[in-house]
Amino acid sequence: MKIEGRNAVMEALKSEQTVDRLVAQKDLKDSAAQRIIDEAKKRGVKIKFYDKEALDRESRTGRHQGFIAEITDFKYCELDDILSYAEKREEKPFIILLDGVEDPHNLGSVLRVAECAGAHGVVIPTHRSVSVNETVIKVSAGAAGHVRVHKAANISDTIETLKKRNIWVYCADLNGQSLYKTDLTGAVAIVVGGEGKGVGTRVKACCDGAVTIPMLGKVNSLNASVAAGVVAFEKVRQDNVRKP
């Protein structure tokens, strides 16, 4: 799998992902480029230096910023790995579940939200969902290298498992209770639906409740990754308000 761009490459080097090959543009003199090269050397990664034209030919996005890396395929985790990670950090589990998100840009943005908001993991379904690919990793700006992602055969069954572990599960929906009137402190999982269809009826029925982001404009819904960000950081805000 190829990844491109300075942030994505640097985060891959800093994470546990295996970087098999790194191509860097010749004659890069800035400090940010040198940090990436130094990190690669520290990790023992082989670096090949080519002219910009060679990287342009190899680039799929046209935005390589002087660096293209080949990494091992993304490694998914088990749900228990996410819960164990929260326990290891002595924190209440905070998980984001996606129901039918098929746009890699949305998934990449959600992974970035999850990492920035301190979520312990993201769950995506095996079917009707984009996988973590080169575009997702690029859009995540390196967050994909730090976020635990579990592929679930059935999102509804996963929700039931989380509820048995005393984790409250809320879905983002147009007909729920106001986000700002919902207690999101403690062990919580948030379900965000896919582009256009939102959270499925069966998945919604499994949740403990639904939360709605108040809309003040004429458009009545947000992009999936934006909605995930709004809900996630409202939880962060509430958790910090409740801290002694």
Disulfide bonds with the S-S distance in Angstrom:
none
